Amino acid sequence: MEETISLKDIFEVLRKHIASIFISMFAGLAIAGVVTFFVITPKYSSQAQLIVTLPQTETANVNDVNTNLQMINTYKDMIVGDLVMNEVEERLAKDDNVEMTAKEIKGSISIIQSPNSQMFSIQATSTNAVTSQQIANTTAIVFQENAKDVLSVDKISIISTAVASPSPVSPNNKLNLAIGLVLGLMVGIGFAFLLQLMDRTVKDVKFVTDTLGFTILGTVPQMSQKEIQATIQKKSAVSVVKKTESDPSTESRRSRSRV
């Protein structure tokens, strides 16, 4: 026979294990806090903005603008290419005492292009705010110096230099804490239903008659704590009376009192 569970049963399970669910939530929040603030290394980002202008013809038209936009993909490839990266590596080591390989510098750089714009940004991300600024600015300068020799460009302008940011871009503290809280809640609810599933005790008469197919011969009512205390006190009083009646010294005292 299939067992069904109602919405009322679900809420009853959650109410029964509400303490475990809250403990799990706060445990998830605590773990997320420890990982966020003490385990994950903060990363900082800085970006330099550039604009590259191609030589203009006497009959400049829309095609020239489209060509400028399409050329940005070429600039991206050149920026992360060996020609630029190797020189950036040398300058960072010489001028800024930043010991990074060309591969590591390449991995820290991303090129961001504004939609339908000839401007693009060289964004550098590092565990140190000043290092990210130095990478972005050095890469922009090296690209500016080499692009004219390699590509047919008219002018390369760095319109905004990178600035060290005091605020890390990762980790996202609020998001991580929220994720830890939600995961803790999910684990707590799952644990509550797991305990309920493993609990094989008989809950009601219906389970015995319908599920097991047994006949109920009698029931033992459940006593409240107040009733239990009253019964214990009553039994204690009775036992004291019986003990008193069976004590010989008590009988002798009664006889002397009668005399």
N, C-alpha and C positions, 0 to 999 in steps of 0.2 A: 504493500500500500504506500502510495507516494505521500511524502510529508510536505505540507505547504507552510509557508511562513508569511504572516500578515505584516502590514506596516506597524501595527501595534506591537507585535513581537519584536520587530527590529528596534523600535524605540525603547522597549523594555530591556533588551540586551545592552543598548547603549547606556541607558540609565544605570543599569546594574554595574557596568564597568566604567563609569564616568571618571572615577579617580585614576584608573590605569590610562585612560585616554589622555587626560590632562598631564599626567606624568610623562607620557610619551611625547606629547606636543612640546613641553618645556625641555625635554631631553634633546629633541630634534633642533630646537632653537639654540640650545647651548652648544651643541656640536657644530652647527652652522656658524655660530659666533666665533668659536675657537678656530675653525678652519679659515674663516674670512679674515680675522684680525691677527692671527698668529702663525698661520701656515702658508697661505697664499701671499706671494710677494707682489706688492703694488706695482703697477706699470703706469708710466707717464707718457704723454703724447705731445708732440710739437709739430707744426707744419709751416712750410714756407710756400707762398703763392707766387706763381710765375705766369707770364704770358709771352707767347712766341708769335712773332709777326712774319709772315712770308713776304717776299718781294711783290709789290703791287704793280700790275700792268696798267697801261694807260686806259684800257677799257675794263676796269674792275667790275665784276658782276657777282651774282650769287654763287657761281661755281668757285670763285676764289675763296669765298667764306667757307664753303663746304670742304674745300681742299685743306684749309687751315684746321678745321675740326677733325678731318680724317688723319691729318698728320700727327695729332696728339698721340695716337696709338704708337706711332713710330718713336715719339719722344719717350713714351713710357718704356719701350723696349731698350732704348739707348741708356736711359737713366739706370736701369738695373743690369746693364751689360757690363762686361769685364773692363772695358775702357774706362768707364766712369767709376765703377766700384773699386778697382785697384788703386786708382788715384785718391779716392776718398779714404781708403784704408791708410795710405801713406800719410796723408795730411792730418788725419785724426791722431795718428800715433806721434807725429812730429810736433804738431801745434797744440793739441789738446790732451796729450797723454792718454788717449783712449785706445786701449789694446783690443781691437776687434778684427776678425778676419773679414775678407770681402764677402764671404758667404753669410756670415752673421749680420753684416750691415745690410745685405740684400734682404735677408729675412725680416729685418726690423722696419723696412721701408714699404710703404704702399702709396700708389699714385691715385689721387682723387680728382675726378673731372666734374665740373659743374655741367648740368645738362644744357646743350646748345650754347656753350660758352667756350671761348678760346683760352680761358684761364684754367689752370689746373694747379693742384697742390702736391707737394712732396711731404708726406707725413711720416715721421719716424716715431717708433714706440720703443721705450727702454725702461728698465727698472730704476733708472736715475733720470730725474727731470732735466738736469743740465746736459746729460749725455744725449738725450733725445733732441734737444735744441741744437747741439753741435752737429749731430748727424744730419739733420734736416738742412741746416744752413750750409754746411760743407758740401753736401750733395748738390744743392741748388747752384752753388758757385762753380763747382767742377763741371756740371752740365752746361752752365752758361758759357764757360770758357771753351768747351769742346764742341758744342753743337754747331757753332758757326763754321768750324773747319770741316765738319763731317756732313752737315745738312745744308741745304740751300735756304737759309733763313735770313731775314732782313734785320730783325732785332729781337733780343731776348731780354726781358725785363723781370727783375725780382721785385714784385710790387709789395710784398709783405714778408719780412724775415720771421723766422721761427722764434718764439719766446718760451722760456721754461715755465711750465705750468705747475703750481703748487698742489693742484688737485689731481689725484690719480684717475685714470680712465677705467681701470679695473683693479680689484674686483668691485662689482656693484654691491655695496654693503646691504642696502635695503632689499634688493632682489634676493640675495643669498639668504638673508634671515627669513624672508617670506617663504622661500623654497624649503628651508629647514623646518619651519613651523608647519607647512602643509604636509611635508613628508612625515613628520612626527605624528600629525593627526591621522594620516592614512595608516601608518603602522599601528597606532593605538586602536583604531577601529578594526583593522584586520586581526589584531591580537585578541580583541574582545570577542569577535565571532569565532576565532579559533578555540578560545577557552569554552565558549558556549557549545561548540561542536564536540569537544572532548568530554564535556560534562555528561555522563551517562546516568545520572541520578533521575529518579522518577519525580516528575514535576506535578502531575495531576492524575485524577481518576480516569480521565478520558484516554490517556496514554496506555494505561493498564488494560482497559476494556477494548478499545478500538485497535490499538497497535499490537499489543501482545495477545489479545484474545482471552484474557483471564477473567474470572468472575470475582467481584469484590465481595468478600465475606464480612468485612467490617473495616472501620476506619478509626484511627487514633487522632483525636483533635489536637491541634497545635496550641500549646499554652503560651500566653504572653509572659513577659518578664515579670510583670506585677503578680500574675497568678502563681508563677514559680516561686517567687519570694514569699508569698502568703502561705503556700504549702510547706515550704521549708520551715517557716516560723511556727506553723501549727504542729509539725512533727517534732520540732525541738521542744516545744512546751509539753507535749504528751510524754516525751522521753524523760523530761525532768520530773514530771509528776510520778511516773512509774518508778524512777530511781529513788525518789523520796519515800514512796510507800514501801519499797523493799529494803530500806536501810534500817537495821536493828536499832541503831542509836536513836533514830527518829521515834520508833515504837516505845523505847524505854522512856524517852522524854514525855511522850504522850501519857504513859502510865503514871509517871510521877506527878504530872500535872493534874490527872484525875484524882489521885490520892490527896 
